[in-house]
Amino acid sequence: MSTAAATGIHWPTTSILFVAAALNYGDRTAISAVFPLLRKDLGMSDLALASVGTFFLWSYAAGSPFAGRIADRMSRSRAVVLSLSAWSAVMLLSAFAASTEQLLATRVLLGLAECLYLPAAIALIADRHAPQSRATAMGIHMAGLNFGLIGGGLLAGWMGDRFGWRPSFVILGAAGLALAALASRVLKDAGSAQAREPAPPTVEALRTLFGMPSYVVLMLEAMIVSVGTWMFFNWLPLYFKETFDMSLAGAGFSGTFMLQTAAVAGVLLGGMLSDRVARGGLRRRMLSQATFYIACAPFLLPFYGSPAYGVISGSIFTFALLRALGQSNENATLCDLLPGGLRSTAIALMNTANCFAGGIGSLVAGLLKADYGLGGVFAGVSVIMVVAAGLLAIGYFFYLDRDLKRVAA
């Protein structure tokens, strides 16, 4: 760990990154709340709507490996500001898209602009925190991500009902540019890029990461979970609109509020719980993650039937809460395993894998919608969570202890 790391939460950094994280996820997912308007205004088919998420995720994935190397070599605070400025400008540009092709092009640009943010921001947090407070600080940051999913969908849906889909994109873009100006003055690295652990050459970095079985396990389980996660992110608002004949604002709210309110509570509580669990040994984070993933899976089974609004909302809330409690351990485990000079690269590679997997999930949900309905698709995510838990159990029992000892040595 960097000698500049702090043991307590650096509140100015944490506050700025919380808001930046909210905009990051709000900008990427607000569009799902206005799918019906895009279908009407731009003549987009179900496959084209599915491609909105897929194009973003795959461009994000393609840029992430390069973004991780950049964030490990340059000022991480500067990388955050650069990414925030770029994606906010793209959001403004997307408000003026006049065709399906133009809108999809802006989603590609958005993915390339956003991919630098998370590797730099998470590593910046890890640089400032010892293991005793690391998951708590990361939980606050993750809460911002999930808060953005609520706010972005609600804003886009509410404004979409009244003014069309474009104004919300202008507001989100302008807010991001204003925050970037503030962040450029407030964010500071825990130490200079030269003072922290040096980033090894690319080939050596890849050899180290993929020679560590615990890292490979974390990457594989995160990919699997991303398939199901992005099915929900892109299609849940439309499920509420079609199933319960709701307004755009109501569907956008219902499709994000239960899911993300639970996630916000889960990552905040989960971060603190993860740090407490880790007092008995850092390896316990992975076991905690697997346990919560198993616990959340049965709560998606009501999607198989024709549940009432209250039943499905309660199921979504419980699933999301338990999933977030588990996922709060993921980045902390990763940073426990790796020195500072590898963290951004490791996170970026996981983002690449997650986004390719999530893009497939979004596309598959669109393709399966006609045959199985979105309810059937969402119910199938329960299997995904069980498989992810199984992978984590393999990592915990066979690899993690050895990898942690090797890092400590």
PLY file of the C-alpha trace (Angstrom):
ply
format ascii 1.0
element vertex 409
property float x
property float y
property float z
element edge 408
property int vertex1
property int vertex2
end_header
0.00 0.00 0.00
1.20 3.51 -0.78
2.80 5.33 2.11
0.51 8.23 1.30
-2.57 6.20 2.04
-4.73 7.48 4.84
-6.56 5.42 7.42
-9.67 7.59 7.49
-12.05 8.76 4.80
-10.83 11.84 2.94
-14.16 13.62 2.81
-13.56 16.16 -0.02
-12.33 13.38 -2.32
-15.10 11.02 -1.25
-17.81 13.67 -1.76
-16.63 14.64 -5.24
-16.30 11.02 -6.33
-19.76 10.20 -4.93
-21.34 12.86 -7.17
-19.15 11.98 -10.14
-20.12 8.33 -9.75
-23.80 9.29 -9.70
-23.40 11.17 -12.97
-21.34 8.34 -14.45
-24.10 5.76 -14.03
-26.94 8.24 -14.46
-25.62 9.27 -17.87
-25.11 5.73 -19.10
-28.52 4.38 -18.01
-30.96 7.32 -18.21
-31.62 6.43 -21.83
-33.41 3.20 -20.89
-36.24 5.26 -19.30
-37.07 6.85 -22.67
-36.99 3.75 -24.89
-40.65 4.26 -25.95
-39.85 7.83 -27.03
-36.80 6.69 -29.00
-38.91 4.05 -30.69
-41.42 6.71 -31.71
-39.04 9.58 -32.51
-36.22 7.68 -34.23
-38.13 4.56 -35.32
-35.95 2.20 -33.28
-36.78 -1.52 -33.17
-36.35 -3.76 -30.10
-33.02 -4.91 -31.52
-31.89 -1.30 -32.03
-32.92 -0.45 -28.46
-30.93 -3.43 -27.21
-27.98 -2.15 -29.23
-28.05 1.13 -27.28
-26.72 -0.72 -24.26
-24.56 -3.12 -26.22
-22.75 -0.42 -28.24
-21.97 1.51 -25.06
-20.74 -1.52 -23.17
-18.57 -2.86 -25.96
-16.87 0.48 -26.65
-16.37 0.87 -22.89
-14.84 -2.59 -22.84
-12.56 -1.89 -25.81
-11.16 1.27 -24.22
-10.82 -0.03 -20.67
-7.45 -1.84 -20.92
-5.80 1.32 -22.25
-7.60 3.40 -19.62
-6.28 1.20 -16.84
-2.68 1.57 -17.97
-3.15 5.35 -18.21
-4.61 5.54 -14.68
-1.72 3.50 -13.24
0.84 5.82 -14.85
-0.63 9.33 -14.60
-2.24 11.42 -11.86
-5.42 9.60 -10.90
-7.23 12.79 -9.93
-6.39 14.27 -13.33
-7.66 11.10 -15.02
-10.98 11.43 -13.17
-11.41 15.05 -14.30
-10.49 14.20 -17.90
-13.01 11.37 -18.08
-15.78 13.39 -16.41
-15.30 16.30 -18.84
-15.27 14.05 -21.90
-18.35 12.00 -21.11
-20.35 15.08 -20.12
-19.56 16.69 -23.48
-20.74 13.52 -25.21
-24.02 13.62 -23.27
-24.64 17.13 -24.57
-23.86 15.97 -28.10
-26.23 13.00 -27.87
-29.18 15.34 -27.19
-28.92 16.44 -30.84
-28.94 12.97 -32.44
-31.34 12.92 -35.38
-31.22 9.23 -36.32
-30.65 5.78 -34.87
-27.15 5.71 -36.33
-26.21 9.05 -34.77
-27.55 8.02 -31.37
-25.64 4.73 -31.45
-22.49 6.62 -32.44
-22.81 8.80 -29.33
-23.17 5.68 -27.19
-19.87 4.43 -28.58
-18.24 7.77 -27.73
-19.80 7.70 -24.25
-18.28 4.30 -23.55
-14.83 5.47 -24.63
-15.12 8.62 -22.52
-16.38 6.88 -19.36
-13.99 3.92 -19.32
-11.18 5.91 -17.68
-13.26 6.96 -14.67
-13.75 3.81 -12.57
-10.16 2.47 -12.76
-8.83 5.88 -11.72
-11.48 6.60 -9.05
-11.38 3.20 -7.34
-7.58 3.16 -7.30
-7.56 6.72 -5.93
-9.77 5.57 -3.05
-7.59 2.52 -2.44
-4.47 4.72 -2.39
-5.96 6.69 0.50
-7.27 3.82 2.60
-5.80 0.94 4.54
-7.71 -2.38 4.45
-9.45 -1.44 7.71
-11.45 1.35 6.01
-11.11 0.51 2.31
-14.42 -1.27 1.73
-16.34 1.41 3.64
-14.93 4.16 1.43
-15.58 2.10 -1.69
-19.12 1.47 -0.47
-19.77 5.21 -0.34
-18.48 5.52 -3.90
-20.60 2.59 -5.07
-23.62 4.21 -3.42
-23.05 7.15 -5.76
-23.11 4.82 -8.75
-26.42 3.34 -7.67
-27.89 6.71 -6.72
-27.15 7.83 -10.27
-29.15 4.95 -11.66
-32.17 6.16 -9.69
-31.74 9.84 -10.48
-30.89 9.37 -14.14
-33.90 7.17 -14.87
-36.26 9.37 -12.86
-35.07 12.60 -14.47
-35.18 11.20 -18.00
-38.61 9.63 -17.50
-40.15 12.71 -15.84
-38.80 15.10 -18.45
-39.60 12.66 -21.24
-43.31 12.72 -20.36
-43.32 16.53 -20.46
-40.62 17.77 -22.83
-39.32 14.79 -24.81
-36.14 12.81 -24.32
-33.54 15.43 -25.30
-33.65 18.01 -22.44
-32.59 15.54 -19.76
-29.46 14.75 -21.74
-28.61 18.47 -21.88
-29.08 18.83 -18.10
-26.94 15.80 -17.30
-24.17 16.92 -19.64
-24.10 20.47 -18.30
-24.07 19.22 -14.69
-21.08 17.02 -15.48
-19.08 19.86 -16.99
-19.76 22.02 -13.93
-18.66 19.20 -11.61
-15.49 18.67 -13.67
-14.55 22.31 -13.11
-15.01 21.86 -9.34
-13.21 18.52 -9.28
-10.17 19.99 -11.01
-9.70 22.25 -7.98
-10.62 19.82 -5.18
-9.31 16.37 -6.15
-5.71 15.62 -5.21
-3.73 12.42 -5.45
-2.71 10.66 -2.24
0.83 11.00 -3.61
2.39 11.75 -6.96
2.29 9.12 -9.66
6.05 8.76 -9.16
5.73 8.34 -5.37
3.36 5.39 -5.38
4.28 1.84 -6.35
5.58 1.88 -9.95
3.36 0.40 -12.64
5.15 -2.60 -14.17
5.44 -3.01 -17.96
2.27 -4.20 -19.65
3.42 -7.76 -20.34
4.65 -8.17 -16.77
1.41 -6.72 -15.41
-0.68 -9.16 -17.44
1.52 -12.08 -16.42
1.14 -11.15 -12.76
-2.62 -10.68 -12.90
-3.52 -13.76 -14.90
-1.02 -15.84 -12.96
-3.06 -15.14 -9.82
-5.99 -17.60 -9.70
-7.97 -15.48 -7.23
-7.97 -12.56 -9.66
-9.15 -14.83 -12.46
-11.98 -16.10 -10.23
-13.04 -12.53 -9.42
-13.02 -11.63 -13.10
-15.08 -14.67 -14.15
-17.73 -14.25 -11.45
-18.00 -10.52 -12.18
-18.54 -11.27 -15.88
-21.33 -13.70 -15.09
-23.05 -11.28 -12.72
-22.75 -8.48 -15.32
-24.84 -10.47 -17.78
-27.77 -10.40 -15.37
-27.11 -6.89 -14.07
-27.30 -5.26 -17.48
-30.43 -7.18 -18.37
-32.05 -5.37 -15.45
-30.47 -1.97 -16.13
-31.57 -1.81 -19.74
-34.93 -3.58 -19.66
-36.55 -3.22 -16.23
-38.23 0.17 -16.96
-39.79 -1.29 -20.11
-40.98 -4.33 -18.11
-42.91 -2.06 -15.74
-44.36 -0.01 -18.60
-45.59 -3.04 -20.54
-46.65 -5.18 -17.57
-48.41 -2.53 -15.49
-49.25 0.06 -18.22
-47.35 2.81 -16.43
-46.26 6.27 -17.62
-42.66 6.82 -18.66
-41.92 8.59 -15.38
-43.63 5.83 -13.37
-41.85 3.08 -15.29
-38.50 4.87 -15.02
-39.02 5.30 -11.29
-40.20 1.74 -10.68
-37.47 0.31 -12.89
-34.73 2.01 -10.92
-35.99 3.00 -7.46
-36.42 -0.41 -5.82
-33.37 -1.83 -7.54
-31.06 1.07 -6.75
-32.41 2.15 -3.36
-31.69 -1.34 -2.14
-28.30 -1.26 -3.85
-27.38 2.05 -2.19
-28.30 0.65 1.23
-26.54 -2.60 0.42
-23.19 -1.10 -0.63
-23.09 1.31 2.31
-23.90 -1.40 4.83
-21.91 -3.97 2.88
-18.75 -1.88 2.87
-18.80 -1.54 6.65
-19.70 -5.22 7.05
-16.87 -6.24 4.72
-14.32 -4.28 6.76
-15.65 -5.88 9.94
-15.55 -9.38 8.42
-11.99 -8.76 7.19
-10.78 -8.21 10.76
-10.89 -11.98 11.11
-8.87 -12.40 7.91
-8.95 -10.66 4.54
-9.97 -13.88 2.77
-13.35 -13.79 4.51
-14.51 -11.05 2.14
-14.81 -13.58 -0.70
-16.77 -16.07 1.42
-19.16 -13.28 2.45
-19.69 -12.35 -1.20
-20.52 -15.95 -2.18
-22.96 -16.32 0.72
-24.94 -13.22 -0.19
-25.10 -14.22 -3.86
-26.64 -17.57 -2.94
-29.13 -15.81 -0.64
-30.32 -13.35 -3.30
-31.07 -15.86 -6.08
-34.50 -17.18 -4.92
-36.00 -13.68 -4.82
-36.07 -13.51 -8.64
-38.28 -16.58 -9.00
-41.58 -14.59 -8.71
-40.87 -13.19 -12.19
-41.88 -16.62 -13.55
-45.51 -15.97 -12.68
-47.79 -12.95 -12.99
-47.02 -11.20 -9.71
-48.72 -8.09 -8.39
-46.78 -4.83 -8.44
-46.10 -4.98 -4.70
-44.79 -8.55 -4.84
-42.41 -7.88 -7.72
-41.20 -4.63 -6.16
-40.47 -6.38 -2.87
-38.65 -9.18 -4.67
-36.51 -6.72 -6.63
-35.67 -4.79 -3.46
-34.59 -7.88 -1.51
-32.61 -9.30 -4.43
-30.79 -6.01 -5.00
-30.05 -5.53 -1.29
-28.51 -8.98 -0.86
-26.60 -8.75 -4.14
-25.12 -5.37 -3.13
-24.13 -6.70 0.30
-22.14 -9.36 -1.51
-20.70 -7.17 -4.25
-19.33 -4.70 -1.69
-16.55 -7.19 -1.06
-15.36 -7.44 -4.66
-13.19 -4.35 -5.21
-11.86 -4.47 -1.65
-10.74 -8.08 -2.19
-9.09 -7.11 -5.46
-7.18 -4.23 -3.84
-6.17 -6.47 -0.91
-4.57 -8.77 -3.46
-2.71 -6.18 -5.54
-0.12 -3.42 -5.07
-1.03 0.13 -6.05
0.80 -0.01 -9.38
-1.50 -2.76 -10.65
-4.90 -1.76 -9.29
-6.17 0.44 -12.11
-5.03 -2.06 -14.72
-6.74 -4.91 -12.86
-9.98 -2.96 -12.46
-9.91 -1.87 -16.10
-9.46 -5.43 -17.34
-12.39 -6.52 -15.19
-14.43 -3.65 -16.63
-13.56 -4.86 -20.12
-14.71 -8.37 -19.34
-17.81 -7.16 -17.50
-18.90 -4.85 -20.28
-18.49 -7.40 -23.05
-20.50 -9.81 -20.91
-23.07 -7.14 -20.02
-23.45 -6.18 -23.67
-24.19 -9.79 -24.51
-26.71 -9.91 -21.67
-28.52 -6.79 -22.87
-28.64 -8.11 -26.42
-29.75 -11.61 -25.39
-32.57 -10.14 -23.28
-33.81 -8.24 -26.34
-33.67 -11.38 -28.47
-35.42 -13.56 -25.85
-38.09 -10.99 -25.00
-40.53 -12.13 -27.69
-40.33 -15.83 -26.76
-40.05 -15.75 -22.98
-41.07 -12.25 -21.96
-38.92 -10.01 -19.81
-40.28 -11.73 -16.70
-38.85 -15.05 -17.83
-35.53 -13.43 -18.70
-35.25 -11.80 -15.27
-36.16 -15.01 -13.47
-33.29 -16.74 -15.26
-30.84 -14.37 -13.61
-31.25 -16.43 -10.42
-29.24 -19.20 -12.09
-26.54 -16.69 -12.97
-26.14 -15.68 -9.32
-25.81 -19.29 -8.16
-23.09 -19.98 -10.74
-21.21 -16.83 -9.64
-21.40 -17.95 -6.00
-20.00 -21.33 -6.98
-16.99 -19.72 -8.63
-16.34 -17.59 -5.54
-16.50 -20.70 -3.36
-13.85 -22.35 -5.54
-11.66 -19.27 -5.19
-12.12 -19.12 -1.44
-11.39 -22.78 -0.69
-8.60 -23.42 -3.21
-6.77 -20.22 -4.18
-7.35 -17.09 -2.11
-5.36 -17.94 1.01
-2.30 -18.86 -1.04
-2.53 -15.70 -3.17
-2.89 -13.42 -0.15
0.14 -15.05 1.51
2.16 -14.63 -1.67
1.28 -10.92 -1.84
2.13 -10.45 1.85
5.49 -12.15 1.32
0 1
1 2
2 3
3 4
4 5
5 6
6 7
7 8
8 9
9 10
10 11
11 12
12 13
13 14
14 15
15 16
16 17
17 18
18 19
19 20
20 21
21 22
22 23
23 24
24 25
25 26
26 27
27 28
28 29
29 30
30 31
31 32
32 33
33 34
34 35
35 36
36 37
37 38
38 39
39 40
40 41
41 42
42 43
43 44
44 45
45 46
46 47
47 48
48 49
49 50
50 51
51 52
52 53
53 54
54 55
55 56
56 57
57 58
58 59
59 60
60 61
61 62
62 63
63 64
64 65
65 66
66 67
67 68
68 69
69 70
70 71
71 72
72 73
73 74
74 75
75 76
76 77
77 78
78 79
79 80
80 81
81 82
82 83
83 84
84 85
85 86
86 87
87 88
88 89
89 90
90 91
91 92
92 93
93 94
94 95
95 96
96 97
97 98
98 99
99 100
100 101
101 102
102 103
103 104
104 105
105 106
106 107
107 108
108 109
109 110
110 111
111 112
112 113
113 114
114 115
115 116
116 117
117 118
118 119
119 120
120 121
121 122
122 123
123 124
124 125
125 126
126 127
127 128
128 129
129 130
130 131
131 132
132 133
133 134
134 135
135 136
136 137
137 138
138 139
139 140
140 141
141 142
142 143
143 144
144 145
145 146
146 147
147 148
148 149
149 150
150 151
151 152
152 153
153 154
154 155
155 156
156 157
157 158
158 159
159 160
160 161
161 162
162 163
163 164
164 165
165 166
166 167
167 168
168 169
169 170
170 171
171 172
172 173
173 174
174 175
175 176
176 177
177 178
178 179
179 180
180 181
181 182
182 183
183 184
184 185
185 186
186 187
187 188
188 189
189 190
190 191
191 192
192 193
193 194
194 195
195 196
196 197
197 198
198 199
199 200
200 201
201 202
202 203
203 204
204 205
205 206
206 207
207 208
208 209
209 210
210 211
211 212
212 213
213 214
214 215
215 216
216 217
217 218
218 219
219 220
220 221
221 222
222 223
223 224
224 225
225 226
226 227
227 228
228 229
229 230
230 231
231 232
232 233
233 234
234 235
235 236
236 237
237 238
238 239
239 240
240 241
241 242
242 243
243 244
244 245
245 246
246 247
247 248
248 249
249 250
250 251
251 252
252 253
253 254
254 255
255 256
256 257
257 258
258 259
259 260
260 261
261 262
262 263
263 264
264 265
265 266
266 267
267 268
268 269
269 270
270 271
271 272
272 273
273 274
274 275
275 276
276 277
277 278
278 279
279 280
280 281
281 282
282 283
283 284
284 285
285 286
286 287
287 288
288 289
289 290
290 291
291 292
292 293
293 294
294 295
295 296
296 297
297 298
298 299
299 300
300 301
301 302
302 303
303 304
304 305
305 306
306 307
307 308
308 309
309 310
310 311
311 312
312 313
313 314
314 315
315 316
316 317
317 318
318 319
319 320
320 321
321 322
322 323
323 324
324 325
325 326
326 327
327 328
328 329
329 330
330 331
331 332
332 333
333 334
334 335
335 336
336 337
337 338
338 339
339 340
340 341
341 342
342 343
343 344
344 345
345 346
346 347
347 348
348 349
349 350
350 351
351 352
352 353
353 354
354 355
355 356
356 357
357 358
358 359
359 360
360 361
361 362
362 363
363 364
364 365
365 366
366 367
367 368
368 369
369 370
370 371
371 372
372 373
373 374
374 375
375 376
376 377
377 378
378 379
379 380
380 381
381 382
382 383
383 384
384 385
385 386
386 387
387 388
388 389
389 390
390 391
391 392
392 393
393 394
394 395
395 396
396 397
397 398
398 399
399 400
400 401
401 402
402 403
403 404
404 405
405 406
406 407
407 408
